[in-house]
């Protein structure tokens, strides 16, 4: 019995402890903070989020990074609303206004090979 306990004690000392790593699930980002038209985020995939229809006259905005050929031949951020599309390069500013409501303003802060960063200022 003493040898078994001694063997077990040596095995515990020699074998490093393996800490259980918590499972990290990539959570889908939420854009609820954008509802008032004021937020900033970085994205790599196309996103859409709700905004106040009462304030802006439309309720959903679509944002994507796309390669725009022809004259531009560059990656650009495309912001879309119903019947409104704006394609902007890095540093570009845009506005959307519908039905005489408030203007939704935005600026492309950065475009990289991994994605882009945009700020909506209401």
CNS distance restraints for C-alpha pairs under 8 A (distance, minus, plus):
assign (resid   1 and name CA) (resid   5 and name CA) 6.36 0.50 0.50
assign (resid   2 and name CA) (resid   6 and name CA) 6.04 0.50 0.50
assign (resid   3 and name CA) (resid   7 and name CA) 5.93 0.50 0.50
assign (resid   4 and name CA) (resid   8 and name CA) 6.07 0.50 0.50
assign (resid   5 and name CA) (resid   9 and name CA) 6.10 0.50 0.50
assign (resid   6 and name CA) (resid  10 and name CA) 6.27 0.50 0.50
assign (resid   7 and name CA) (resid  11 and name CA) 6.17 0.50 0.50
assign (resid   8 and name CA) (resid  12 and name CA) 6.24 0.50 0.50
assign (resid   9 and name CA) (resid  13 and name CA) 6.36 0.50 0.50
assign (resid  10 and name CA) (resid  14 and name CA) 6.06 0.50 0.50
assign (resid  11 and name CA) (resid  15 and name CA) 5.82 0.50 0.50
assign (resid  12 and name CA) (resid  16 and name CA) 7.53 0.50 0.50
assign (resid  31 and name CA) (resid  35 and name CA) 7.48 0.50 0.50
assign (resid  31 and name CA) (resid  49 and name CA) 5.96 0.50 0.50
assign (resid  31 and name CA) (resid  50 and name CA) 7.84 0.50 0.50
assign (resid  32 and name CA) (resid  49 and name CA) 7.52 0.50 0.50
assign (resid  32 and name CA) (resid  50 and name CA) 7.53 0.50 0.50
assign (resid  33 and name CA) (resid  38 and name CA) 7.24 0.50 0.50
assign (resid  33 and name CA) (resid  39 and name CA) 6.20 0.50 0.50
assign (resid  34 and name CA) (resid  38 and name CA) 5.39 0.50 0.50
assign (resid  34 and name CA) (resid  39 and name CA) 5.07 0.50 0.50
assign (resid  34 and name CA) (resid  49 and name CA) 7.26 0.50 0.50
assign (resid  34 and name CA) (resid  50 and name CA) 7.32 0.50 0.50
assign (resid  34 and name CA) (resid  51 and name CA) 6.53 0.50 0.50
assign (resid  34 and name CA) (resid 120 and name CA) 7.72 0.50 0.50
assign (resid  35 and name CA) (resid  49 and name CA) 7.61 0.50 0.50
assign (resid  35 and name CA) (resid  50 and name CA) 5.72 0.50 0.50
assign (resid  35 and name CA) (resid  51 and name CA) 4.08 0.50 0.50
assign (resid  35 and name CA) (resid  52 and name CA) 5.77 0.50 0.50
assign (resid  36 and name CA) (resid  51 and name CA) 6.09 0.50 0.50
assign (resid  36 and name CA) (resid  52 and name CA) 6.16 0.50 0.50
assign (resid  36 and name CA) (resid 122 and name CA) 6.93 0.50 0.50
assign (resid  37 and name CA) (resid  51 and name CA) 6.19 0.50 0.50
assign (resid  37 and name CA) (resid  52 and name CA) 7.60 0.50 0.50
assign (resid  37 and name CA) (resid 104 and name CA) 6.46 0.50 0.50
assign (resid  37 and name CA) (resid 120 and name CA) 5.97 0.50 0.50
assign (resid  37 and name CA) (resid 121 and name CA) 6.28 0.50 0.50
assign (resid  37 and name CA) (resid 122 and name CA) 4.34 0.50 0.50
assign (resid  38 and name CA) (resid 119 and name CA) 7.47 0.50 0.50
assign (resid  38 and name CA) (resid 120 and name CA) 4.92 0.50 0.50
assign (resid  38 and name CA) (resid 121 and name CA) 4.63 0.50 0.50
assign (resid  38 and name CA) (resid 122 and name CA) 5.02 0.50 0.50
assign (resid  39 and name CA) (resid 119 and name CA) 5.80 0.50 0.50
assign (resid  39 and name CA) (resid 120 and name CA) 5.19 0.50 0.50
assign (resid  39 and name CA) (resid 121 and name CA) 6.74 0.50 0.50
assign (resid  40 and name CA) (resid 117 and name CA) 7.26 0.50 0.50
assign (resid  40 and name CA) (resid 118 and name CA) 5.69 0.50 0.50
assign (resid  40 and name CA) (resid 119 and name CA) 4.14 0.50 0.50
assign (resid  40 and name CA) (resid 120 and name CA) 6.10 0.50 0.50
assign (resid  41 and name CA) (resid 117 and name CA) 5.64 0.50 0.50
assign (resid  41 and name CA) (resid 118 and name CA) 5.83 0.50 0.50
assign (resid  41 and name CA) (resid 119 and name CA) 6.67 0.50 0.50
assign (resid  42 and name CA) (resid 115 and name CA) 6.99 0.50 0.50
assign (resid  42 and name CA) (resid 116 and name CA) 5.51 0.50 0.50
assign (resid  42 and name CA) (resid 117 and name CA) 4.11 0.50 0.50
assign (resid  42 and name CA) (resid 118 and name CA) 6.52 0.50 0.50
assign (resid  43 and name CA) (resid  47 and name CA) 7.58 0.50 0.50
assign (resid  43 and name CA) (resid 115 and name CA) 5.47 0.50 0.50
assign (resid  43 and name CA) (resid 116 and name CA) 5.61 0.50 0.50
assign (resid  43 and name CA) (resid 117 and name CA) 6.43 0.50 0.50
assign (resid  44 and name CA) (resid  65 and name CA) 7.50 0.50 0.50
assign (resid  44 and name CA) (resid 114 and name CA) 5.98 0.50 0.50
assign (resid  44 and name CA) (resid 115 and name CA) 4.07 0.50 0.50
assign (resid  44 and name CA) (resid 116 and name CA) 6.55 0.50 0.50
assign (resid  45 and name CA) (resid  64 and name CA) 6.67 0.50 0.50
assign (resid  45 and name CA) (resid  65 and name CA) 7.50 0.50 0.50
assign (resid  45 and name CA) (resid 115 and name CA) 7.39 0.50 0.50
assign (resid  46 and name CA) (resid  62 and name CA) 7.35 0.50 0.50
assign (resid  46 and name CA) (resid  63 and name CA) 5.75 0.50 0.50
assign (resid  46 and name CA) (resid  64 and name CA) 4.32 0.50 0.50
assign (resid  46 and name CA) (resid  65 and name CA) 6.94 0.50 0.50
assign (resid  47 and name CA) (resid  62 and name CA) 5.86 0.50 0.50
assign (resid  47 and name CA) (resid  63 and name CA) 5.35 0.50 0.50
assign (resid  47 and name CA) (resid  64 and name CA) 6.46 0.50 0.50
assign (resid  48 and name CA) (resid  60 and name CA) 6.77 0.50 0.50
assign (resid  48 and name CA) (resid  61 and name CA) 5.45 0.50 0.50
assign (resid  48 and name CA) (resid  62 and name CA) 4.28 0.50 0.50
assign (resid  48 and name CA) (resid  63 and name CA) 6.11 0.50 0.50
assign (resid  49 and name CA) (resid  60 and name CA) 5.63 0.50 0.50
assign (resid  49 and name CA) (resid  61 and name CA) 5.58 0.50 0.50
assign (resid  49 and name CA) (resid  62 and name CA) 6.81 0.50 0.50
assign (resid  50 and name CA) (resid  59 and name CA) 5.39 0.50 0.50
assign (resid  50 and name CA) (resid  60 and name CA) 4.47 0.50 0.50
assign (resid  50 and name CA) (resid  61 and name CA) 6.44 0.50 0.50
assign (resid  51 and name CA) (resid  56 and name CA) 7.51 0.50 0.50
assign (resid  51 and name CA) (resid  58 and name CA) 7.34 0.50 0.50
assign (resid  51 and name CA) (resid  59 and name CA) 4.89 0.50 0.50
assign (resid  51 and name CA) (resid  60 and name CA) 5.76 0.50 0.50
assign (resid  51 and name CA) (resid  61 and name CA) 7.21 0.50 0.50
assign (resid  52 and name CA) (resid  56 and name CA) 6.08 0.50 0.50
assign (resid  52 and name CA) (resid  57 and name CA) 7.65 0.50 0.50
assign (resid  52 and name CA) (resid  58 and name CA) 7.18 0.50 0.50
assign (resid  52 and name CA) (resid  59 and name CA) 5.70 0.50 0.50
assign (resid  53 and name CA) (resid  57 and name CA) 4.70 0.50 0.50
assign (resid  53 and name CA) (resid  58 and name CA) 4.55 0.50 0.50
assign (resid  53 and name CA) (resid  59 and name CA) 4.53 0.50 0.50
assign (resid  54 and name CA) (resid  58 and name CA) 7.71 0.50 0.50
assign (resid  55 and name CA) (resid 101 and name CA) 6.27 0.50 0.50
assign (resid  55 and name CA) (resid 102 and name CA) 5.98 0.50 0.50
assign (resid  56 and name CA) (resid  97 and name CA) 6.94 0.50 0.50
assign (resid  56 and name CA) (resid  98 and name CA) 6.77 0.50 0.50
assign (resid  56 and name CA) (resid 101 and name CA) 5.17 0.50 0.50
assign (resid  56 and name CA) (resid 102 and name CA) 5.08 0.50 0.50
assign (resid  56 and name CA) (resid 103 and name CA) 6.54 0.50 0.50
assign (resid  56 and name CA) (resid 104 and name CA) 6.82 0.50 0.50
assign (resid  57 and name CA) (resid  97 and name CA) 7.66 0.50 0.50
assign (resid  57 and name CA) (resid  98 and name CA) 5.47 0.50 0.50
assign (resid  57 and name CA) (resid  99 and name CA) 5.94 0.50 0.50
assign (resid  57 and name CA) (resid 100 and name CA) 7.74 0.50 0.50
assign (resid  57 and name CA) (resid 101 and name CA) 5.63 0.50 0.50
assign (resid  57 and name CA) (resid 102 and name CA) 7.69 0.50 0.50
assign (resid  58 and name CA) (resid  81 and name CA) 7.33 0.50 0.50
assign (resid  58 and name CA) (resid  82 and name CA) 7.18 0.50 0.50
assign (resid  58 and name CA) (resid  98 and name CA) 7.11 0.50 0.50
assign (resid  60 and name CA) (resid  81 and name CA) 6.46 0.50 0.50
assign (resid  61 and name CA) (resid  79 and name CA) 7.00 0.50 0.50
assign (resid  61 and name CA) (resid  80 and name CA) 5.77 0.50 0.50
assign (resid  61 and name CA) (resid  81 and name CA) 5.14 0.50 0.50
assign (resid  62 and name CA) (resid  78 and name CA) 7.93 0.50 0.50
assign (resid  62 and name CA) (resid  79 and name CA) 5.68 0.50 0.50
assign (resid  62 and name CA) (resid  80 and name CA) 5.02 0.50 0.50
assign (resid  62 and name CA) (resid  81 and name CA) 6.54 0.50 0.50
assign (resid  63 and name CA) (resid  77 and name CA) 6.99 0.50 0.50
assign (resid  63 and name CA) (resid  78 and name CA) 5.68 0.50 0.50
assign (resid  63 and name CA) (resid  79 and name CA) 4.64 0.50 0.50
assign (resid  63 and name CA) (resid  80 and name CA) 6.49 0.50 0.50
assign (resid  64 and name CA) (resid  77 and name CA) 5.68 0.50 0.50
assign (resid  64 and name CA) (resid  78 and name CA) 5.28 0.50 0.50
assign (resid  64 and name CA) (resid  79 and name CA) 6.75 0.50 0.50
assign (resid  65 and name CA) (resid  75 and name CA) 6.61 0.50 0.50
assign (resid  65 and name CA) (resid  76 and name CA) 5.62 0.50 0.50
assign (resid  65 and name CA) (resid  77 and name CA) 4.49 0.50 0.50
assign (resid  65 and name CA) (resid  78 and name CA) 6.11 0.50 0.50
assign (resid  65 and name CA) (resid 115 and name CA) 6.82 0.50 0.50
assign (resid  65 and name CA) (resid 116 and name CA) 6.86 0.50 0.50
assign (resid  66 and name CA) (resid  75 and name CA) 5.46 0.50 0.50
assign (resid  66 and name CA) (resid  76 and name CA) 5.48 0.50 0.50
assign (resid  66 and name CA) (resid  77 and name CA) 6.30 0.50 0.50
assign (resid  66 and name CA) (resid  78 and name CA) 6.88 0.50 0.50
assign (resid  67 and name CA) (resid  73 and name CA) 6.97 0.50 0.50
assign (resid  67 and name CA) (resid  74 and name CA) 5.54 0.50 0.50
assign (resid  67 and name CA) (resid  75 and name CA) 4.22 0.50 0.50
assign (resid  67 and name CA) (resid  76 and name CA) 6.10 0.50 0.50
assign (resid  68 and name CA) (resid  72 and name CA) 6.08 0.50 0.50
assign (resid  68 and name CA) (resid  73 and name CA) 5.52 0.50 0.50
assign (resid  68 and name CA) (resid  74 and name CA) 5.56 0.50 0.50
assign (resid  68 and name CA) (resid  75 and name CA) 6.04 0.50 0.50
assign (resid  68 and name CA) (resid  76 and name CA) 6.50 0.50 0.50
assign (resid  69 and name CA) (resid  73 and name CA) 4.12 0.50 0.50
assign (resid  69 and name CA) (resid  74 and name CA) 6.59 0.50 0.50
assign (resid  74 and name CA) (resid  89 and name CA) 7.94 0.50 0.50
assign (resid  75 and name CA) (resid  89 and name CA) 7.16 0.50 0.50
assign (resid  75 and name CA) (resid 111 and name CA) 7.38 0.50 0.50
assign (resid  76 and name CA) (resid  87 and name CA) 6.12 0.50 0.50
assign (resid  76 and name CA) (resid  88 and name CA) 5.38 0.50 0.50
assign (resid  76 and name CA) (resid  89 and name CA) 4.81 0.50 0.50
assign (resid  76 and name CA) (resid  90 and name CA) 7.31 0.50 0.50
assign (resid  76 and name CA) (resid 111 and name CA) 7.37 0.50 0.50
assign (resid  77 and name CA) (resid  87 and name CA) 5.62 0.50 0.50
assign (resid  77 and name CA) (resid  88 and name CA) 5.28 0.50 0.50
assign (resid  77 and name CA) (resid  89 and name CA) 6.38 0.50 0.50
assign (resid  77 and name CA) (resid 108 and name CA) 7.13 0.50 0.50
assign (resid  77 and name CA) (resid 111 and name CA) 7.80 0.50 0.50
assign (resid  77 and name CA) (resid 116 and name CA) 7.34 0.50 0.50
assign (resid  78 and name CA) (resid  85 and name CA) 6.95 0.50 0.50
assign (resid  78 and name CA) (resid  86 and name CA) 5.62 0.50 0.50
assign (resid  78 and name CA) (resid  87 and name CA) 4.39 0.50 0.50
assign (resid  78 and name CA) (resid  88 and name CA) 6.44 0.50 0.50
assign (resid  79 and name CA) (resid  85 and name CA) 5.81 0.50 0.50
assign (resid  79 and name CA) (resid  86 and name CA) 5.24 0.50 0.50
assign (resid  79 and name CA) (resid  87 and name CA) 6.49 0.50 0.50
assign (resid  80 and name CA) (resid  84 and name CA) 5.63 0.50 0.50
assign (resid  80 and name CA) (resid  85 and name CA) 4.47 0.50 0.50
assign (resid  80 and name CA) (resid  86 and name CA) 6.43 0.50 0.50
assign (resid  81 and name CA) (resid  85 and name CA) 6.46 0.50 0.50
assign (resid  81 and name CA) (resid  96 and name CA) 7.85 0.50 0.50
assign (resid  84 and name CA) (resid  96 and name CA) 7.08 0.50 0.50
assign (resid  86 and name CA) (resid  94 and name CA) 6.89 0.50 0.50
assign (resid  88 and name CA) (resid  92 and name CA) 5.23 0.50 0.50
assign (resid  88 and name CA) (resid  93 and name CA) 7.14 0.50 0.50
assign (resid  88 and name CA) (resid  94 and name CA) 7.56 0.50 0.50
assign (resid  88 and name CA) (resid 108 and name CA) 6.99 0.50 0.50
assign (resid  89 and name CA) (resid 108 and name CA) 6.90 0.50 0.50
assign (resid  89 and name CA) (resid 111 and name CA) 7.63 0.50 0.50
assign (resid  90 and name CA) (resid 108 and name CA) 5.36 0.50 0.50
assign (resid  90 and name CA) (resid 109 and name CA) 5.99 0.50 0.50
assign (resid  90 and name CA) (resid 110 and name CA) 5.31 0.50 0.50
assign (resid  90 and name CA) (resid 111 and name CA) 5.82 0.50 0.50
assign (resid  91 and name CA) (resid 107 and name CA) 6.48 0.50 0.50
assign (resid  91 and name CA) (resid 108 and name CA) 5.18 0.50 0.50
assign (resid  91 and name CA) (resid 109 and name CA) 5.48 0.50 0.50
assign (resid  91 and name CA) (resid 110 and name CA) 6.99 0.50 0.50
assign (resid  92 and name CA) (resid 107 and name CA) 5.68 0.50 0.50
assign (resid  92 and name CA) (resid 108 and name CA) 5.48 0.50 0.50
assign (resid  92 and name CA) (resid 109 and name CA) 7.85 0.50 0.50
assign (resid  93 and name CA) (resid 105 and name CA) 7.45 0.50 0.50
assign (resid  93 and name CA) (resid 106 and name CA) 5.78 0.50 0.50
assign (resid  93 and name CA) (resid 107 and name CA) 4.35 0.50 0.50
assign (resid  93 and name CA) (resid 108 and name CA) 6.57 0.50 0.50
assign (resid  94 and name CA) (resid 105 and name CA) 5.76 0.50 0.50
assign (resid  94 and name CA) (resid 106 and name CA) 5.37 0.50 0.50
assign (resid  94 and name CA) (resid 107 and name CA) 6.31 0.50 0.50
assign (resid  95 and name CA) (resid 103 and name CA) 6.27 0.50 0.50
assign (resid  95 and name CA) (resid 104 and name CA) 5.50 0.50 0.50
assign (resid  95 and name CA) (resid 105 and name CA) 4.36 0.50 0.50
assign (resid  95 and name CA) (resid 106 and name CA) 6.36 0.50 0.50
assign (resid  96 and name CA) (resid 103 and name CA) 5.57 0.50 0.50
assign (resid  96 and name CA) (resid 104 and name CA) 5.08 0.50 0.50
assign (resid  96 and name CA) (resid 105 and name CA) 6.50 0.50 0.50
assign (resid  97 and name CA) (resid 101 and name CA) 6.41 0.50 0.50
assign (resid  97 and name CA) (resid 102 and name CA) 6.39 0.50 0.50
assign (resid  97 and name CA) (resid 103 and name CA) 4.67 0.50 0.50
assign (resid  97 and name CA) (resid 104 and name CA) 6.38 0.50 0.50
assign (resid  98 and name CA) (resid 102 and name CA) 7.82 0.50 0.50
assign (resid  98 and name CA) (resid 103 and name CA) 7.73 0.50 0.50
assign (resid 103 and name CA) (resid 122 and name CA) 6.83 0.50 0.50
assign (resid 104 and name CA) (resid 120 and name CA) 7.31 0.50 0.50
assign (resid 104 and name CA) (resid 121 and name CA) 7.11 0.50 0.50
assign (resid 104 and name CA) (resid 122 and name CA) 4.83 0.50 0.50
assign (resid 105 and name CA) (resid 120 and name CA) 5.84 0.50 0.50
assign (resid 105 and name CA) (resid 121 and name CA) 5.44 0.50 0.50
assign (resid 105 and name CA) (resid 122 and name CA) 5.39 0.50 0.50
assign (resid 106 and name CA) (resid 118 and name CA) 7.03 0.50 0.50
assign (resid 106 and name CA) (resid 119 and name CA) 5.49 0.50 0.50
assign (resid 106 and name CA) (resid 120 and name CA) 4.20 0.50 0.50
assign (resid 106 and name CA) (resid 121 and name CA) 5.73 0.50 0.50
assign (resid 106 and name CA) (resid 122 and name CA) 7.49 0.50 0.50
assign (resid 107 and name CA) (resid 118 and name CA) 5.76 0.50 0.50
assign (resid 107 and name CA) (resid 119 and name CA) 5.34 0.50 0.50
assign (resid 107 and name CA) (resid 120 and name CA) 6.58 0.50 0.50
assign (resid 108 and name CA) (resid 116 and name CA) 7.61 0.50 0.50
assign (resid 108 and name CA) (resid 117 and name CA) 6.16 0.50 0.50
assign (resid 108 and name CA) (resid 118 and name CA) 4.49 0.50 0.50
assign (resid 108 and name CA) (resid 119 and name CA) 6.49 0.50 0.50
assign (resid 109 and name CA) (resid 116 and name CA) 7.57 0.50 0.50
assign (resid 109 and name CA) (resid 117 and name CA) 5.37 0.50 0.50
assign (resid 109 and name CA) (resid 118 and name CA) 5.41 0.50 0.50
assign (resid 109 and name CA) (resid 119 and name CA) 6.95 0.50 0.50
assign (resid 110 and name CA) (resid 116 and name CA) 5.41 0.50 0.50
assign (resid 110 and name CA) (resid 117 and name CA) 5.12 0.50 0.50
assign (resid 110 and name CA) (resid 118 and name CA) 7.19 0.50 0.50
assign (resid 111 and name CA) (resid 115 and name CA) 6.05 0.50 0.50
assign (resid 111 and name CA) (resid 116 and name CA) 4.26 0.50 0.50
assign (resid 111 and name CA) (resid 117 and name CA) 6.56 0.50 0.50
assign (resid 112 and name CA) (resid 116 and name CA) 5.92 0.50 0.50
